């Protein structure tokens, strides 16, 4: 039976870009711009993808337990004390009591997680919190072009640090214009705009 692989949204984006590089739809430089990585990192991702597939793009940090993780015994000790003596306390105050009266020093966030897992404490909903859904992408190519400058050591030790001016189509994520400049200036944007208009016209 094959092992199911759960990928985060960030990892899915990374997978999509690397697959496009493998198919020849994106260059390593273009992929580096999209993922905000160096070309060397893109090459490493390609190697991992070829050897391990999707699993190779899963964050190593996600599959390794934290060095600071509490042992199960310690967790049970903390939650037993809280349940018996500080059940009506919030995580911050309960954490202070653990330190002052029981010489147990952990973070308030750890206490909050333990109390939440056992149903001892539930966070109150924030009043007046408005959800801001993400803007939907435009439906047609060329309807909206996003423009950005990305300063980075693009050429590693083979050249100075510079800025990549990028024009990206909002509907398709297609890279519509790319130019390297020493820094982000009006001239750099106007030059890339001229390149965009020459290559694509007014879509």
Secondary structure as UniProt FT lines:
FT   HELIX           9..22
FT   TURN            23..24
FT   HELIX           28..35
FT   HELIX           39..52
FT   HELIX           53..57
FT   HELIX           60..63
FT   TURN            67..68
FT   HELIX           72..85
FT   TURN            87..88
FT   HELIX           91..102
FT   HELIX           108..117
FT   TURN            118..119
FT   TURN            127..128
FT   TURN            141..142
FT   STRAND          145..152
FT   TURN            154..155
FT   HELIX           156..158
FT   STRAND          162..169
FT   TURN            170..172
FT   STRAND          175..181
FT   HELIX           186..200
//
